[in-house]
Amino acid sequence: MRSEERPGRAPLIIALCAVCLVCALVITLTASAGIVRVRSAEVTIEDLPEAFDGTRFLYISDIDTCGGHGAKWLRSLAAQLGAYQPEFMIVGGDLCAATVFEALNGGSALEKSEERKEALEALDAIECPMGKYMIPGEKDGDYMALGLIGTGTSFKEIVSAPAILSKDGAEIMLAGVTGDEAFAQKLGAKVDSGRCVITAVHTPEDATAVRISEAADGGAWSDLILCGHTHGGLVRVLGLSMLSLTDKERQYIAGWYTDGAQPMLVSSGLGTDGIGLRLGTQSEVWMITLKCPEKEETTASDD
């Protein structure tokens, strides 16, 4: 009697293991995208008035609400961020994103005005006694469109008109700048180099216009630059990102940079550009404390 050989189970087991590994990886990457790090930093600014020494503010960029990370998720996060008691807030653009499915079907974040409104309303729950400010990203339209979306909330866009914050008779300026070099030069020409100015731009590419423009009396006019857009590369393997980034954005992909006339922060952002995954990067918001330079102590001596 001749026995028939049954196919081995090894291929099936290997296939099942591969599927399980892929599922586990997707779950891990999705969970990682939902964990938000609240990072803190102290920034010493030469031109900071003493009245603002120790002032804390919240910087959030690339919120990109969509899918499971929608308005409900953002409201829950806002409730937690309120405990940090920021004195003011700056939102660095890209309030919502299109999901992969929407993008494949021709959808665009620019069409999601209701989602942008809901994102601002969620963040508006955070109390900020010195105000809430915003600039647009490429997914928000221009600053005029963003201003209309913000109607009914406490947020003010700061591209068309910089905000002046006052404290005990002293002032600092918050300015939003596009990548237009002429725009940055025009704004810089209205500001003396000794004035304290915090500048928000959406991308490191846009920051170039701020860095090369001069104040009315010459020299740098911005004391601190805040950027986003890069998502830190979002999914990075062996130092390579899945995102299409410019050379400038790869050079300034995430973190603090001090190679210019003023410190520059490039945030990895809060959201995930519509894909809901992260690898090798982290979702983050920033609590920044402004500090005056330490004064040198002088000791009087008798001759």
Backbone as CSV, one residue per row, in Angstrom:
resi,resn,N_x,N_y,N_z,CA_x,CA_y,CA_z,C_x,C_y,C_z
1,MET,0.862,-1.186,0.000,0.000,0.000,0.000,0.895,1.232,0.000
2,ARG,0.551,2.174,-0.831,1.381,3.371,-1.004,0.780,4.529,-0.216
3,SER,1.561,5.154,0.649,1.063,6.287,1.449,1.257,7.614,0.704
4,GLU,0.250,8.486,0.872,0.349,9.819,0.252,0.916,10.805,1.273
5,GLU,1.828,11.626,0.777,2.433,12.637,1.655,1.515,13.867,1.738
6,ARG,1.250,14.246,2.947,0.441,15.455,3.150,1.342,16.704,3.115
7,PRO,0.806,17.760,2.580,1.596,18.992,2.564,1.971,19.392,3.992
8,GLY,3.175,19.868,4.180,3.601,20.299,5.504,2.863,21.546,5.966
9,ARG,2.805,21.737,7.262,2.127,22.905,7.824,3.051,24.108,7.980
10,ALA,4.325,23.888,7.730,5.289,24.976,7.951,4.952,26.252,7.173
11,PRO,4.614,26.195,5.874,4.288,27.430,5.138,3.112,28.182,5.755
12,LEU,2.090,27.422,6.188,0.929,28.055,6.796,1.305,28.747,8.100
13,ILE,2.110,28.070,8.897,2.529,28.652,10.176,3.357,29.910,9.949
14,ILE,4.242,29.848,8.981,5.082,31.016,8.674,4.213,32.193,8.216
15,ALA,3.217,31.884,7.365,2.328,32.938,6.874,1.544,33.575,8.018
16,LEU,1.030,32.705,8.928,0.275,33.235,10.073,1.156,34.094,10.976
17,CYS,2.387,33.660,11.180,3.324,34.436,12.001,3.615,35.791,11.358
18,ALA,3.761,35.781,10.032,4.028,37.033,9.323,2.859,37.999,9.470
19,VAL,1.635,37.460,9.329,0.445,38.302,9.482,0.368,38.861,10.896
20,CYS,0.642,38.028,11.892,0.606,38.470,13.296,1.643,39.557,13.552
21,LEU,2.825,39.388,12.973,3.879,40.382,13.149,3.489,41.715,12.529
22,VAL,2.901,41.663,11.337,2.465,42.895,10.677,1.380,43.584,11.496
23,CYS,0.412,42.808,11.982,-0.661,43.375,12.803,-0.107,43.994,14.082
24,ALA,0.828,43.290,14.716,1.435,43.808,15.945,2.193,45.099,15.669
25,LEU,2.878,45.161,14.528,3.631,46.365,14.172,2.694,47.545,13.940
26,VAL,1.586,47.298,13.211,0.620,48.370,12.949,0.007,48.873,14.248
27,ILE,-0.346,47.943,15.140,-0.922,48.331,16.432,0.084,49.154,17.228
28,THR,1.346,48.735,17.231,2.383,49.463,17.964,2.587,50.863,17.401
29,LEU,2.630,50.983,16.069,2.847,52.278,15.438,1.656,53.205,15.659
30,THR,0.454,52.630,15.634,-0.744,53.429,15.880,-0.773,53.924,17.321
31,ALA,-0.447,53.031,18.255,-0.414,53.422,19.670,0.637,54.495,19.905
32,SER,1.787,54.362,19.254,2.853,55.346,19.402,2.409,56.717,18.929
33,ALA,1.618,56.753,17.857,1.135,58.026,17.325,0.186,58.710,18.288
34,GLY,-0.510,57.921,19.123,-1.476,58.499,20.048,-0.888,58.940,21.370
35,ILE,0.386,58.634,21.614,1.046,59.046,22.862,1.710,60.396,22.632
36,VAL,1.264,61.397,23.362,1.766,62.758,23.163,2.744,63.120,24.277
37,ARG,3.933,63.520,23.889,4.941,63.971,24.855,4.812,65.482,25.047
38,VAL,4.725,65.911,26.289,4.744,67.337,26.599,6.186,67.690,26.936
39,ARG,6.866,68.284,26.008,8.277,68.618,26.188,8.396,70.028,26.746
40,SER,9.434,70.251,27.509,9.638,71.573,28.112,11.025,72.098,27.770
41,ALA,11.124,73.406,27.709,12.409,74.041,27.417,12.409,75.445,28.014
42,GLU,13.576,75.870,28.460,13.797,77.261,28.863,14.619,77.934,27.787
43,VAL,14.164,79.099,27.352,14.850,79.825,26.296,15.258,81.201,26.821
44,THR,16.539,81.447,26.814,17.052,82.746,27.255,17.077,83.704,26.073
45,ILE,16.423,84.848,26.255,16.321,85.847,25.190,16.911,87.159,25.689
46,GLU,17.875,87.653,24.966,18.590,88.877,25.356,17.646,90.068,25.476
47,ASP,16.691,90.167,24.573,15.807,91.339,24.531,14.543,91.175,25.366
48,LEU,14.408,90.086,26.101,13.187,89.853,26.871,13.076,90.836,28.029
49,PRO,11.968,91.587,28.125,11.780,92.476,29.276,11.701,91.677,30.574
50,GLU,12.191,92.260,31.657,12.201,91.552,32.940,10.798,91.132,33.381
51,ALA,9.796,91.918,32.997,8.422,91.594,33.393,7.979,90.249,32.846
52,PHE,8.597,89.802,31.747,8.214,88.541,31.116,9.122,87.383,31.526
53,ASP,10.073,87.629,32.401,10.967,86.565,32.848,10.156,85.464,33.543
54,GLY,10.268,84.243,33.055,9.512,83.125,33.627,8.160,82.880,32.977
55,THR,7.798,83.689,31.988,6.524,83.488,31.287,6.545,82.162,30.523
56,ARG,5.459,81.404,30.660,5.377,80.076,30.025,4.296,80.089,28.953
57,PHE,4.623,79.500,27.795,3.601,79.410,26.756,3.629,78.041,26.099
58,LEU,2.509,77.702,25.491,2.310,76.410,24.849,2.430,76.574,23.335
59,TYR,3.257,75.734,22.719,3.389,75.739,21.262,2.955,74.388,20.712
60,ILE,1.956,74.404,19.824,1.426,73.190,19.203,1.427,73.377,17.696
61,SER,2.015,72.430,16.991,2.042,72.524,15.534,1.529,71.227,14.907
62,ASP,1.019,71.333,13.686,0.613,70.161,12.900,-0.321,69.241,13.684
63,ILE,-1.477,69.776,14.022,-2.453,69.021,14.806,-3.041,67.882,13.977
64,ASP,-3.372,68.171,12.729,-3.767,67.145,11.760,-4.838,66.184,12.279
65,THR,-5.914,66.717,12.840,-6.977,65.837,13.311,-7.576,65.051,12.147
66,CYS,-7.789,63.766,12.364,-8.480,62.911,11.389,-8.631,61.528,11.999
67,GLY,-9.579,60.778,11.492,-9.768,59.401,11.947,-9.950,59.315,13.453
68,GLY,-9.213,58.391,14.072,-9.313,58.193,15.520,-8.735,59.333,16.327
69,HIS,-7.931,60.159,15.686,-7.359,61.320,16.358,-8.120,62.573,15.912
70,GLY,-9.399,62.572,16.236,-10.268,63.666,15.840,-10.532,64.645,16.965
71,ALA,-11.652,65.358,16.866,-11.976,66.411,17.823,-12.142,65.868,19.241
72,LYS,-12.742,64.676,19.379,-12.929,64.089,20.710,-11.584,63.836,21.374
73,TRP,-10.664,63.248,20.629,-9.315,62.996,21.135,-8.630,64.306,21.516
74,LEU,-8.808,65.341,20.692,-8.162,66.623,20.954,-8.754,67.311,22.180
75,ARG,-10.069,67.169,22.384,-10.682,67.755,23.584,-10.130,67.110,24.848
76,SER,-9.926,65.800,24.809,-9.354,65.100,25.959,-7.929,65.574,26.227
77,LEU,-7.156,65.748,25.162,-5.787,66.234,25.316,-5.771,67.654,25.861
78,ALA,-6.676,68.495,25.369,-6.731,69.890,25.821,-7.017,69.970,27.319
79,ALA,-7.858,69.077,27.812,-8.171,69.062,29.237,-6.920,68.770,30.064
80,GLN,-6.050,67.921,29.530,-4.807,67.604,30.235,-3.788,68.740,30.127
81,LEU,-3.723,69.371,28.966,-2.752,70.447,28.764,-3.091,71.678,29.602
82,GLY,-4.376,71.847,29.900,-4.772,72.994,30.718,-4.119,72.991,32.086
83,ALA,-3.765,71.794,32.580,-3.141,71.685,33.900,-1.755,72.330,33.943
84,TYR,-1.140,72.538,32.782,0.187,73.161,32.732,0.121,74.683,32.861
85,GLN,-1.067,75.237,32.793,-1.329,76.664,32.997,-0.425,77.570,32.139
86,PRO,-0.469,77.415,30.822,0.297,78.321,29.963,-0.301,79.721,30.011
87,GLU,0.556,80.728,29.870,0.045,82.102,29.878,-0.437,82.529,28.498
88,PHE,0.143,81.948,27.454,-0.418,82.131,26.117,-0.108,80.896,25.284
89,MET,-0.724,80.809,24.106,-0.586,79.638,23.245,-0.377,80.090,21.805
90,ILE,0.488,79.357,21.095,0.663,79.575,19.666,0.419,78.251,18.954
91,VAL,-0.463,78.265,17.964,-0.735,77.087,17.137,-0.076,77.307,15.785
92,GLY,0.766,76.353,15.383,1.615,76.540,14.217,1.095,76.005,12.901
93,GLY,-0.221,75.820,12.767,-0.780,75.469,11.474,-1.085,74.000,11.263
94,ASP,-1.816,73.725,10.181,-2.294,72.390,9.804,-3.183,71.805,10.898
95,LEU,-4.403,72.324,10.965,-5.339,71.919,12.011,-5.931,70.539,11.767
96,CYS,-6.103,70.164,10.504,-6.661,68.848,10.219,-5.987,68.273,8.979
97,ALA,-6.219,66.992,8.740,-5.617,66.301,7.596,-6.647,65.397,6.945
98,ALA,-6.413,65.075,5.698,-7.230,64.078,5.012,-6.673,62.699,5.342
99,THR,-7.548,61.733,5.559,-7.085,60.360,5.774,-6.522,59.802,4.464
100,VAL,-5.831,58.682,4.567,-5.287,58.046,3.357,-6.409,57.713,2.383
101,PHE,-7.529,57.186,2.893,-8.664,56.842,2.046,-9.207,58.077,1.339
102,GLU,-9.350,59.179,2.084,-9.863,60.415,1.483,-8.909,60.937,0.413
103,ALA,-7.610,60.883,0.716,-6.620,61.370,-0.241,-6.635,60.537,-1.524
104,LEU,-6.766,59.215,-1.393,-6.798,58.337,-2.571,-8.036,58.580,-3.422
105,ASN,-9.072,59.130,-2.800,-10.302,59.423,-3.529,-10.422,60.901,-3.894
106,GLY,-9.286,61.575,-3.906,-9.269,62.962,-4.355,-9.624,63.984,-3.299
107,GLY,-9.754,63.564,-2.056,-10.100,64.498,-0.989,-8.916,65.341,-0.562
108,SER,-9.216,66.436,0.102,-8.171,67.357,0.556,-8.544,67.945,1.908
109,ALA,-7.512,68.198,2.723,-7.754,68.824,4.033,-8.339,70.221,3.866
110,LEU,-8.082,70.865,2.745,-8.608,72.217,2.509,-10.134,72.231,2.477
111,GLU,-10.733,71.079,2.188,-12.196,70.989,2.124,-12.826,70.808,3.509
112,LYS,-12.005,70.588,4.530,-12.534,70.194,5.845,-12.583,71.383,6.806
113,SER,-13.335,72.410,6.418,-13.421,73.617,7.243,-14.078,73.335,8.591
114,GLU,-15.061,72.430,8.618,-15.736,72.102,9.878,-14.771,71.433,10.847
115,GLU,-13.909,70.568,10.342,-12.922,69.897,11.196,-11.907,70.891,11.749
116,ARG,-11.527,71.874,10.946,-10.598,72.892,11.444,-11.247,73.701,12.562
117,LYS,-12.504,74.030,12.369,-13.247,74.770,13.392,-13.316,73.954,14.685
118,GLU,-13.615,72.673,14.575,-13.712,71.819,15.764,-12.377,71.709,16.478
119,ALA,-11.277,71.690,15.728,-9.954,71.615,16.350,-9.670,72.873,17.173
120,LEU,-9.995,74.028,16.605,-9.786,75.277,17.346,-10.690,75.340,18.572
121,GLU,-11.919,74.898,18.442,-12.848,74.924,19.574,-12.356,74.005,20.692
122,ALA,-11.758,72.864,20.319,-11.227,71.949,21.333,-10.081,72.601,22.100
123,LEU,-9.167,73.224,21.383,-8.015,73.870,22.029,-8.416,75.140,22.776
124,ASP,-9.532,75.711,22.399,-9.985,76.947,23.048,-10.359,76.715,24.502
125,ALA,-10.521,75.443,24.889,-10.855,75.129,26.286,-9.669,75.358,27.218
126,ILE,-8.465,75.467,26.660,-7.271,75.703,27.484,-7.228,77.181,27.863
127,GLU,-7.202,77.462,29.149,-7.175,78.851,29.598,-5.781,79.448,29.412
128,CYS,-5.734,80.577,28.736,-4.477,81.295,28.484,-4.740,82.777,28.702
129,PRO,-4.394,83.310,29.860,-4.762,84.697,30.183,-4.188,85.753,29.236
130,MET,-3.098,85.428,28.543,-2.500,86.402,27.639,-2.879,86.143,26.183
131,GLY,-3.764,85.187,25.944,-4.308,85.014,24.613,-3.875,83.756,23.885
132,LYS,-4.549,83.506,22.759,-4.297,82.330,21.913,-4.112,82.804,20.480
133,TYR,-3.061,82.318,19.833,-2.670,82.858,18.542,-2.366,81.722,17.568
134,MET,-2.442,82.009,16.275,-2.278,80.950,15.286,-1.755,81.492,13.965
135,ILE,-1.140,80.577,13.208,-0.737,80.841,11.835,-1.243,79.684,10.976
136,PRO,-1.390,79.865,9.674,-1.855,78.770,8.831,-0.722,77.868,8.358
137,GLY,-1.055,76.605,8.108,-0.181,75.705,7.377,-0.747,75.522,5.980
138,GLU,-0.100,74.718,5.161,-0.566,74.562,3.783,-1.933,73.878,3.695
139,LYS,-2.356,73.192,4.775,-3.654,72.519,4.761,-4.787,73.409,5.271
140,ASP,-4.456,74.643,5.663,-5.458,75.548,6.239,-5.917,76.630,5.273
141,GLY,-5.303,76.717,4.098,-5.563,77.859,3.237,-4.699,79.023,3.675
142,ASP,-5.027,80.230,3.258,-4.228,81.393,3.649,-4.673,81.920,5.007
143,TYR,-3.988,82.972,5.467,-4.278,83.477,6.816,-5.674,84.086,6.911
144,MET,-6.206,84.605,5.794,-7.558,85.169,5.832,-8.592,84.067,6.045
145,ALA,-8.397,82.948,5.350,-9.312,81.816,5.525,-9.244,81.286,6.950
146,LEU,-8.022,81.221,7.499,-7.863,80.736,8.869,-8.529,81.681,9.858
147,GLY,-8.408,82.980,9.600,-9.049,83.963,10.471,-10.553,83.782,10.524
148,LEU,-11.151,83.471,9.372,-12.597,83.236,9.325,-12.970,81.985,10.103
149,ILE,-12.151,80.937,9.984,-12.411,79.697,10.722,-12.374,79.962,12.227
150,GLY,-11.485,80.858,12.639,-11.331,81.143,14.065,-12.403,82.033,14.650
151,THR,-13.298,82.553,13.806,-14.388,83.405,14.299,-15.226,82.645,15.332
152,GLY,-15.460,83.279,16.458,-16.231,82.637,17.521,-15.365,81.939,18.550
153,THR,-14.061,81.842,18.275,-13.121,81.304,19.267,-12.237,82.446,19.781
154,SER,-11.345,82.121,20.703,-10.429,83.134,21.247,-9.171,83.286,20.404
155,PHE,-9.031,82.499,19.350,-7.801,82.511,18.569,-7.730,83.703,17.612
156,LYS,-6.535,84.269,17.516,-6.279,85.373,16.586,-5.121,84.968,15.676
157,GLU,-5.310,85.132,14.371,-4.191,84.851,13.470,-3.233,86.043,13.517
158,ILE,-1.932,85.761,13.457,-0.928,86.805,13.673,-0.059,87.046,12.440
159,VAL,-0.569,86.665,11.264,0.155,86.971,10.037,-0.234,88.361,9.543
160,SER,-1.525,88.632,9.469,-1.978,89.935,8.984,-1.658,91.044,9.977
161,ALA,-1.667,90.734,11.259,-1.382,91.737,12.295,-0.718,91.063,13.483
162,PRO,0.553,91.364,13.747,1.225,90.780,14.917,0.492,91.140,16.208
163,ALA,0.627,90.282,17.201,0.017,90.527,18.507,1.041,91.158,19.446
164,ILE,0.591,92.115,20.223,1.442,92.759,21.222,0.959,92.322,22.600
165,LEU,1.826,91.636,23.343,1.488,91.200,24.695,2.092,92.171,25.697
166,SER,1.290,92.590,26.663,1.736,93.566,27.653,1.737,92.950,29.041
167,LYS,2.740,93.346,29.823,2.847,92.849,31.195,3.632,93.865,32.021
168,ASP,2.985,94.429,33.014,3.627,95.407,33.904,4.323,96.521,33.128
169,GLY,3.652,96.991,32.090,4.183,98.105,31.318,5.179,97.729,30.235
170,ALA,5.570,96.460,30.164,6.519,96.006,29.138,5.760,95.244,28.047
171,GLU,6.415,95.093,26.881,5.753,94.450,25.754,6.672,93.465,25.032
172,ILE,6.052,92.425,24.467,6.726,91.568,23.499,5.790,91.410,22.307
173,MET,6.337,91.031,21.167,5.539,90.882,19.944,5.522,89.429,19.499
174,LEU,4.358,88.978,19.048,4.214,87.668,18.414,3.850,87.913,16.955
175,ALA,4.657,87.383,16.040,4.433,87.641,14.622,4.392,86.341,13.832
176,GLY,3.462,86.249,12.911,3.393,85.123,11.995,3.942,85.540,10.644
177,VAL,4.749,84.681,10.043,5.409,85.023,8.783,5.242,83.883,7.787
178,THR,4.957,84.231,6.548,4.924,83.243,5.465,6.340,83.096,4.909
179,GLY,6.499,82.282,3.893,7.825,82.097,3.296,8.214,83.199,2.333
180,ASP,7.361,84.214,2.207,7.624,85.326,1.293,8.725,86.216,1.867
181,GLU,9.870,86.259,1.186,11.005,87.038,1.682,10.661,88.521,1.787
182,ALA,9.904,89.036,0.817,9.524,90.453,0.845,8.646,90.756,2.057
183,PHE,7.765,89.804,2.404,6.897,89.976,3.575,7.743,90.082,4.839
184,ALA,8.709,89.181,4.998,9.573,89.191,6.183,10.406,90.458,6.249
185,GLN,10.912,90.910,5.110,11.717,92.136,5.091,10.883,93.349,5.470
186,LYS,9.658,93.387,4.980,8.770,94.507,5.301,8.439,94.545,6.782
187,LEU,8.174,93.368,7.357,7.870,93.302,8.787,9.099,93.666,9.611
188,GLY,10.267,93.112,9.245,11.490,93.408,9.979,11.843,94.883,9.963
189,ALA,11.536,95.551,8.865,11.864,96.973,8.729,11.047,97.850,9.672
190,LYS,9.985,97.286,10.250,9.149,98.045,11.189,9.538,97.811,12.643
191,VAL,10.537,96.940,12.845,10.887,96.521,14.202,12.341,96.877,14.510
192,ASP,12.571,97.447,15.682,13.949,97.696,16.122,14.555,96.392,16.626
193,SER,15.848,96.244,16.470,16.523,95.005,16.867,16.443,94.746,18.369
194,GLY,16.219,95.786,19.164,16.153,95.620,20.612,14.792,95.188,21.128
195,ARG,13.812,95.076,20.229,12.482,94.656,20.656,12.415,93.129,20.685
196,CYS,11.690,92.589,21.653,11.555,91.130,21.760,10.427,90.656,20.848
197,VAL,10.794,89.790,19.881,9.817,89.288,18.916,9.928,87.765,18.840
198,ILE,8.805,87.088,19.035,8.711,85.641,18.828,7.992,85.429,17.508
199,THR,8.625,84.693,16.604,8.100,84.535,15.256,7.667,83.089,15.016
200,ALA,6.470,82.922,14.486,5.965,81.597,14.122,5.900,81.494,12.603
201,VAL,6.532,80.472,12.055,6.438,80.149,10.633,6.031,78.686,10.550
202,HIS,5.502,78.270,9.408,5.033,76.881,9.378,6.151,75.887,9.098
203,THR,7.099,76.237,8.255,8.135,75.282,7.868,9.534,75.855,8.087
204,PRO,10.529,74.999,8.253,11.917,75.487,8.312,12.316,76.229,7.036
205,GLU,11.714,75.837,5.921,11.971,76.529,4.651,11.535,77.988,4.763
206,ASP,10.352,78.214,5.381,9.841,79.577,5.546,10.701,80.400,6.495
207,ALA,11.382,79.727,7.429,12.193,80.435,8.422,13.370,81.163,7.784
208,THR,13.796,80.729,6.610,14.923,81.365,5.938,14.653,82.843,5.709
209,ALA,13.415,83.177,5.333,13.061,84.572,5.080,13.239,85.432,6.333
210,VAL,12.934,84.853,7.495,13.093,85.588,8.758,14.570,85.742,9.099
211,ARG,15.332,84.695,8.891,16.739,84.696,9.282,17.588,85.672,8.473
212,ILE,17.228,85.898,7.215,18.075,86.760,6.375,17.591,88.204,6.317
213,SER,16.371,88.480,6.803,15.871,89.853,6.794,16.401,90.609,8.013
214,GLU,16.407,91.931,7.921,17.016,92.756,8.968,16.008,93.674,9.625
215,ALA,16.329,94.063,10.856,15.521,95.012,11.606,15.710,96.421,11.051
216,ALA,14.891,97.359,11.532,14.954,98.734,11.053,16.325,99.349,11.289
217,ASP,16.980,98.972,12.392,18.298,99.519,12.722,19.419,98.534,12.414
218,GLY,19.104,97.513,11.589,20.115,96.524,11.216,20.152,95.349,12.180
219,GLY,20.675,94.237,11.723,20.765,93.045,12.560,19.465,92.258,12.565
220,ALA,19.448,91.182,13.347,18.274,90.310,13.418,17.132,90.993,14.151
221,TRP,15.907,90.755,13.695,14.749,91.365,14.355,13.910,90.349,15.119
222,SER,14.106,89.065,14.852,13.364,88.022,15.560,14.267,87.385,16.607
223,ASP,13.708,87.139,17.797,14.497,86.567,18.896,14.313,85.061,19.048
224,LEU,13.214,84.529,18.524,12.922,83.108,18.631,12.027,82.727,17.463
225,ILE,12.378,81.640,16.763,11.578,81.167,15.624,10.982,79.802,15.964
226,LEU,9.682,79.660,15.710,8.964,78.410,15.955,8.472,77.839,14.630
227,CYS,8.791,76.573,14.370,8.401,75.911,13.107,7.768,74.552,13.391
228,GLY,7.227,73.968,12.328,6.714,72.605,12.380,6.834,71.973,11.008
229,HIS,5.747,71.351,10.551,5.577,70.824,9.193,6.286,69.495,8.936
230,THR,7.479,69.280,9.448,8.262,68.089,9.100,7.769,66.814,9.767
231,HIS,7.023,66.929,10.867,6.594,65.774,11.673,7.798,64.961,12.164
232,GLY,8.970,65.575,12.157,10.177,64.856,12.552,10.541,63.752,11.575
233,GLY,9.891,63.749,10.413,10.082,62.667,9.447,8.956,61.651,9.478
234,LEU,8.144,61.669,10.544,6.965,60.827,10.767,7.308,59.346,10.884
235,VAL,7.707,58.725,9.805,8.152,57.323,9.841,9.587,57.302,9.339
236,ARG,10.510,57.028,10.262,11.931,57.075,9.917,12.579,55.724,10.178
237,VAL,13.267,55.246,9.182,14.004,53.989,9.293,15.425,54.242,8.814
238,LEU,16.392,53.947,9.687,17.803,54.177,9.377,18.067,55.622,8.970
239,GLY,17.350,56.534,9.632,17.556,57.957,9.370,16.835,58.489,8.151
240,LEU,16.127,57.619,7.425,15.414,58.033,6.220,13.927,58.191,6.521
241,SER,13.313,59.243,5.949,11.906,59.523,6.200,11.045,59.112,5.023
242,MET,9.813,58.691,5.337,8.868,58.362,4.273,8.252,59.613,3.666
243,LEU,8.399,60.756,4.344,7.828,61.999,3.840,8.730,62.606,2.771
244,SER,8.108,63.335,1.883,8.861,64.070,0.870,9.247,65.423,1.462
245,LEU,10.510,65.580,1.819,10.987,66.797,2.464,12.020,67.482,1.587
246,THR,12.082,68.808,1.696,13.106,69.551,0.976,14.451,69.386,1.681
247,ASP,15.510,69.810,1.039,16.834,69.740,1.664,16.858,70.521,2.972
248,LYS,16.216,71.680,2.979,16.181,72.507,4.194,15.413,71.801,5.307
249,GLU,14.322,71.140,4.949,13.527,70.437,5.953,14.246,69.204,6.482
250,ARG,15.028,68.551,5.648,15.843,67.429,6.141,16.960,67.936,7.046
251,GLN,17.500,69.121,6.744,18.564,69.695,7.566,18.039,70.092,8.940
252,TYR,16.822,70.639,8.951,16.197,71.060,10.207,14.938,70.223,10.408
253,ILE,15.112,68.945,10.724,13.971,68.026,10.724,13.210,68.024,12.044
254,ALA,13.882,68.261,13.169,13.202,68.295,14.464,14.179,68.732,15.542
255,GLY,13.645,69.440,16.549,14.475,69.823,17.689,14.882,71.286,17.647
256,TRP,15.873,71.605,18.475,16.356,72.980,18.615,17.614,73.195,17.777
257,TYR,17.691,74.356,17.148,18.845,74.706,16.327,19.310,76.111,16.696
258,THR,20.609,76.257,16.869,21.174,77.546,17.297,22.271,78.001,16.343
259,ASP,22.180,77.579,15.086,23.214,77.948,14.130,22.923,79.270,13.428
260,GLY,21.846,79.958,13.815,21.522,81.255,13.245,21.625,82.357,14.285
261,ALA,21.088,83.525,13.939,21.143,84.659,14.863,20.174,84.486,16.023
262,GLN,19.228,83.542,15.893,18.258,83.317,16.955,17.979,81.816,17.057
263,PRO,17.607,81.329,18.246,17.269,79.906,18.370,16.021,79.576,17.567
264,MET,15.974,78.369,17.039,14.819,77.937,16.246,14.390,76.548,16.702
265,LEU,13.103,76.408,16.948,12.522,75.112,17.302,11.748,74.569,16.112
266,VAL,12.040,73.329,15.743,11.239,72.614,14.745,10.526,71.487,15.481
267,SER,9.217,71.617,15.646,8.447,70.611,16.372,8.139,69.414,15.484
268,SER,8.128,68.222,16.078,7.706,67.020,15.357,6.202,66.964,15.170
269,GLY,5.502,67.899,15.806,4.068,68.007,15.595,3.243,67.079,16.454
270,LEU,1.949,67.376,16.476,1.022,66.591,17.282,0.408,65.445,16.487
271,GLY,0.004,65.703,15.256,-0.684,64.710,14.450,0.241,63.884,13.580
272,THR,-0.363,63.168,12.627,0.405,62.210,11.838,0.167,62.334,10.336
273,ASP,-0.233,63.509,9.886,-0.360,63.772,8.450,-1.332,62.825,7.760
274,GLY,-2.301,62.315,8.520,-3.363,61.523,7.912,-3.181,60.029,7.931
275,ILE,-1.979,59.517,8.221,-1.782,58.060,8.160,-1.973,57.385,9.514
276,GLY,-1.946,58.150,10.603,-2.207,57.582,11.924,-1.108,56.717,12.482
277,LEU,0.108,56.817,11.935,1.227,55.979,12.383,2.470,56.827,12.605
278,ARG,3.336,56.354,13.498,4.659,56.942,13.685,5.674,55.828,13.939
279,LEU,6.881,56.062,13.453,7.981,55.142,13.712,9.271,55.954,13.743
280,GLY,9.977,55.864,14.857,11.219,56.612,14.982,11.018,58.083,15.267
281,THR,9.765,58.497,15.474,9.447,59.881,15.835,8.359,59.849,16.906
282,GLN,8.093,61.001,17.526,7.111,61.062,18.595,6.215,62.286,18.428
283,SER,4.933,62.111,18.754,4.013,63.243,18.790,4.369,64.115,19.981
284,GLU,4.335,65.424,19.788,4.782,66.294,20.879,4.108,67.659,20.828
285,VAL,4.026,68.276,22.000,3.723,69.692,22.158,4.810,70.263,23.066
286,TRP,4.940,71.590,23.049,6.030,72.209,23.800,5.519,73.234,24.799
287,MET,6.018,73.128,26.041,5.833,74.174,27.049,7.166,74.911,27.152
288,ILE,7.173,76.167,26.752,8.414,76.945,26.671,8.387,78.052,27.716
289,THR,9.454,78.145,28.479,9.597,79.188,29.495,10.603,80.220,29.005
290,LEU,10.180,81.473,28.968,11.049,82.560,28.526,11.881,83.067,29.706
291,LYS,13.161,83.244,29.486,14.055,83.677,30.558,14.915,84.859,30.098
292,CYS,15.138,85.768,31.031,16.094,86.848,30.796,17.507,86.331,31.069
293,PRO,18.506,86.921,30.449,19.889,86.519,30.757,20.203,86.786,32.223
294,GLU,21.014,85.927,32.809,21.406,86.145,34.196,22.304,87.372,34.285
295,LYS,22.026,88.195,35.300,22.835,89.402,35.480,24.124,89.068,36.208
296,GLU,25.186,89.706,35.763,26.461,89.511,36.445,26.456,90.306,37.747
297,GLU,26.818,89.620,38.818,26.848,90.293,40.114,28.122,91.111,40.233
298,THR,27.946,92.333,40.708,29.096,93.206,40.920,29.297,93.435,42.416
299,THR,30.516,93.399,42.841,30.834,93.569,44.257,31.569,94.887,44.446
300,ALA,30.993,95.715,45.288,31.638,97.014,45.554,32.844,96.818,46.458
301,SER,33.893,97.529,46.198,35.106,97.421,47.040,35.556,98.817,47.432
302,ASP,36.114,98.931,48.626,36.636,100.208,49.125,38.060,100.394,48.652
303,ASP,38.361,101.545,48.123,39.730,101.835,47.708,40.564,102.221,48.924
